[in-house]
Amino acid sequence: MNDMDMKDLTTPYSLDPGRNKVDPRAGIIPEWVDMNAPFREPLAKFAKVVTDRKNIKLGIEKITKESPEYWGLYNLITDAQCEIALKMEKRKPKTFEEIAALCPEYSKEELQKQLDEMSYNGVIEWNYENEKREKQYVLPMYVPGSAEFGNMNSRVIEAHPEVGPFFERMSRIPLEGLTHMVPMGGAGVGMHVIPVEKAINMQGESIDLEHISYWLDYYEGKYAASPCSCRRSRKTFDQGCADDPEGWCIAVGDMADYVVETQKDGRYITKEEALEIFKQAEDNGFVHQITNIDGQHKIFAICNCNVNVCYALRTSQLFNTPNMSRSAYIAHVDKEKCVACGRCVEVCPAGAATLGQKLCKKDGSEVVYPKMPLPTEKKWSQDMWTEDYRDINRINTHKTGTAPCKTACPAHIPVQGYLKMAAQGRYEEALALIKKYNPLPAVCGHVCNRRCEDACTRGTIDQAIAIDEVKKFVSMRDLKSETRYIPEKVIPKIGGGFDEKIAIIGAGPAGISCAYYLALKGYKPTIFEKNKKPGGMVTYGIPSFVLEKDVVEAEVDVLRELGVDIRLGVEVGKDITLKELREQGYKAFYIAIGCQGGRGVNVPGEDAEGVLKGVDILHAVIDDESYKLTGDTVVIGGGNVAIDVSRTAIRCGSPKITQVSLETRDIMPALPEEIEIAESEGIEFKGGWGPKEILTENGKVKGIVFKKCTQVKNAEGKFDPKYDENETMEIACSNVILSVGQATIWGDLLKDENVEFRGPAPVADKVTFQTTVKDIFVGGDMFYGPRFAIDAIACGKEGAESIHRFVQPHSSLTIGRDPNFFIELDKDDISIKDYDHVGRQQAGVKKPEDGKLSFRDTKLVFTEEQVKKETSRCLGCGASIVDPNKCVGCGLCTTRCEFDAIKLTRDNPDCSTMRKAEDKLKYILPNGIKQAVSRPFIKKTPKETAWLSDKK
């Protein structure tokens, strides 16, 4: 994102200066191709007949060894078969007898053998689509056609992997100078998006061929689930999307017989099975497409396409010409109903849906969002292409920004969405929405540092919404088995989950999150945790009076329900090694062991009896609440953990607790409310002092001397404390507890592993979290240092995505990932006129009957009435925005919206006009001329098309 011009708010991301406009695969010849082999003239003639490349057809270029048409089929067709195919003519069906009459040199047995071999390799196809129902053989185009069929047979692609890049080239090169002239409906080129059926069921003006059910009825009883050739093709050059490619393409009619009988890994299925596959595709965010080369009354497949690999979707996305594939429909957002949850944005294959704002600007005007220009508006050139469309299409937010709460949260939880659901009493749905982004919402409801509240727009008026308290109310349903929410798995594989074994080292928030998201994708990961209980530092680093451990256990139980194997009391590196786990078949490792060790302060007397580490005492008390401290205690540190230590120490019997920090109270890193709670319990704070010496007597602590701290951070904001050694302070005590930072205890975990380190942390990619040992991924506190549970949760989710891609061979770890690119709207340029004047609600506190401090959590959860009042305070800052010039009308957005805020309307009925491939130039060329003539007269909205030059 660094090359984006963030100051230019009128330009879509894909038109920003610096975008890559160079074809990354141009001129690449696969390593498997033997360029020293003799040139085959019959193959060159065959290639010229079948190709759609204009320059080859017109004789401007010749077929050479470097031509993909040549090397792509070199090993799939013999010279003799080329001669037979040339006599067949492209897309002119012929019976066996007709072909035999053209090839008298062959006996019928030999000719049949040649045709069968060509069918097996995918060079020709066959059908019975004639009045006599006679079998006819057809020489297809390259795409859709032989380039795809060669990728569908696993034995062919394994033996000749060059057919993968061959398909990629032939689905692109012929279209480069053509796409901008293609009229609505595609004019017989490529594939055609067909909407999610339930998104258009209520559309009275829809026509039959826009419905999947129509085509299933049309080809009643003839369906075969066959492999996706795009998914297979991309894997041949390490750009796979990690879906299992099998079974996503539904061949219909005679094509179903063809893919089964010619061993293209197809299998017959029922209509019910086909519908189940379509539903699973929609759950995964795959786009339905039908073939578009045979006119209104014939298709041969309904595909379920992942935009990260699909070549048909590429034709519209790469060239920014949606007419190539779009349906007749466009998505529209009802901003009043929209809550900016962002789920439509995450699933949109075209990048048409992005997050914007609902609130008006300060002057009362609405934000005008830029639209991608179309060839009707601007003279087309390569500058308009977007080679990295798979990444650009995943950008979440417009440059002008969106709801600050979703932006500020490291996991980008749709706060506005679950607040609205809670306001409507839809508590289970609210919990389900939260759990799509956070597997530990109840934990976070107790201990989150609430960056969403810090950013909340409502805070500019009075007080921020008590987001965390609402989340706690909703998520506490997980503590009861009868209301616990177990999410449904969404698996990118037909027929079950994945078998690859994955080990997660550490059961803290990062490890739990990684396991959770892997389980939702269909894996059964194993977590190895050295402690007796899961949870990591949320269990052993947070006192029970802040977070009761049954909360952690309840949310971890959800993982068990999802099939995660949690092995407690097992220390990897000691009880078992990574090498031994590899020998047991584990394919990848996610290391998230946190920072469970305390740091010292490097002063005299630090080794005395009575000097403790804060994390050690927290851990000890979690295991045994009868743990006792005698005598006064000094706690060193200014963060939330140090306050937890102080509050723990007073409960362990220490009569007086003094907490001393480098920072003065006004700049202490601990939350102000945490400081206030500690003070109410009798803890005294002294800020602006650093330890100088721990005083001892007979090896035991008797006091501590501090020196005045004159600076904590330098002008650049880096930790750089300075002291006045002459000004000191002495405090008598029996215990000194150090809570000045945490460190990772590695043990022998990475012994004999070549993981590179930079300082205390392993070196890993900042996007994928992959280390220098390819099967080892890392995350959480041990990677970036002590942070908060929500940071680790977000990190674990990314780790799961990387590992899923890694264990599925030849997949890209980076292409098409959600970049989590969020920008906060400008809170200084918004108009807020009407809002609920209800004040922020406060959670109650249950006072102990005996009045004594205990290890129980006394803070109450909001009542339902408080939830209603608090959620009414939300200003509803954000909303999704749809660029109609990019929308392809797939309807996937409607399957995600739980507020009825986004719908399809049939804005472009001409897109449902299907033509035969033979007639394409009759429609493409006139449309190109029409565009050029009418372009200067197209009405343009200045702000939406501000990037358009004067020269049209």
Number of C-alpha atoms within 10 A of each C-alpha: 12 6 10 16 15 15 9 14 16 21 25 21 24 24 18 16 12 11 20 16 14 13 11 10 10 9 11 11 19 19 9 11 17 12 13 7 8 8 13 14 14 15 24 21 16 25 25 18 16 22 19 19 18 15 11 16 14 10 10 8 12 14 18 15 21 14 17 26 26 22 24 27 23 22 15 19 18 16 15 11 20 20 15 20 24 17 14 21 16 17 16 11 22 19 17 17 11 13 19 17 11 13 16 10 10 14 11 14 8 11 19 14 12 18 21 15 17 22 25 22 26 29 26 23 26 20 20 16 14 10 6 7 9 13 16 19 23 21 25 23 21 20 24 20 17 25 29 26 28 30 31 30 23 17 15 20 20 13 11 20 24 27 30 27 23 25 28 21 21 23 22 16 15 17 19 16 14 16 23 25 25 26 23 23 26 31 27 26 28 22 27 31 31 26 24 24 17 12 21 21 11 10 12 8 11 17 12 11 18 22 17 20 14 13 21 18 11 16 19 13 15 20 28 30 28 26 27 26 27 26 28 28 30 23 23 22 16 13 20 25 30 25 21 19 22 20 22 28 27 27 31 26 23 19 22 25 20 21 27 17 14 19 18 23 18 26 19 20 17 14 18 9 14 22 14 13 21 24 14 19 24 23 17 21 25 25 28 25 25 25 21 27 26 17 17 14 10 20 20 21 23 27 28 25 26 22 23 25 26 22 27 24 26 24 23 22 27 22 24 26 27 29 28 33 31 28 30 27 28 23 25 20 18 15 18 10 15 25 28 29 26 26 23 26 26 20 23 25 29 27 26 25 31 25 27 27 28 23 25 16 17 13 9 13 11 14 14 13 20 20 21 22 24 17 21 21 20 20 18 21 12 12 13 21 23 24 21 19 25 21 19 22 27 25 25 25 25 27 24 20 20 27 34 27 25 26 25 20 22 19 20 22 23 23 28 24 23 27 28 22 22 24 21 12 15 14 21 19 16 23 28 19 21 22 18 15 19 24 28 25 26 27 29 24 22 19 18 16 19 18 18 25 20 17 20 26 27 20 12 11 11 11 16 20 26 22 23 22 23 25 27 19 22 30 28 20 18 24 18 10 12 8 13 18 19 16 18 11 17 18 22 25 21 17 10 10 18 19 10 16 18 26 24 26 27 28 31 27 37 35 34 30 27 32 33 30 27 27 25 20 21 21 24 24 27 19 27 24 24 20 17 11 19 27 24 25 22 23 27 24 24 23 24 23 17 18 23 18 20 12 20 23 17 20 24 21 18 20 24 14 12 22 18 21 17 23 19 16 14 18 19 21 16 11 10 13 17 21 14 12 17 16 10 10 12 19 18 23 25 27 27 29 29 30 23 21 16 18 16 18 15 11 11 13 19 19 16 19 17 21 21 19 22 30 26 19 19 24 17 14 21 20 14 10 15 12 15 13 18 15 15 21 27 26 26 27 28 27 20 20 20 24 26 23 29 30 24 26 29 22 21 20 16 19 15 17 25 19 23 22 26 27 23 17 16 9 14 18 14 18 14 14 9 14 20 11 13 20 14 10 15 15 20 16 19 15 19 20 24 27 22 21 18 24 21 19 11 8 12 17 22 21 21 21 16 22 21 20 22 15 16 18 13 11 8 7 8 9 11 11 14 16 19 13 12 8 11 16 14 15 16 16 21 22 26 27 24 23 29 20 22 20 18 20 15 16 11 13 19 16 13 10 13 10 15 13 12 8 7 14 16 20 19 22 12 10 14 22 23 24 19 17 13 12 17 22 25 29 32 28 27 24 23 15 17 18 14 18 23 28 20 29 28 24 27 31 24 22 31 27 20 25 25 25 20 20 18 18 15 18 23 21 21 16 17 20 21 16 14 15 14 21 20 22 23 15 19 10 13 20 15 16 8 7 12 12 11 10 13 16 18 13 14 12 11 10 12 11 6 7 7 9 16 17 18 13 16 15 15 13 21 21 14 15 10 18 23 18 18 26 24 19 20 22 19 24 25 27 25 29 26 23 19 18 17 25 22 31 31 31 31 28 27 24 19 20 18 17 15 13 19 25 19 23 19 18 14 16 16 15 23 23 18 23 20 16 18 14 15 17 15 10 17 22 15 14 18 18 12 13 20 18 11 11 16 16 9 11 8 13 11 12 15 17 19 16 18 15 9 7 7 13
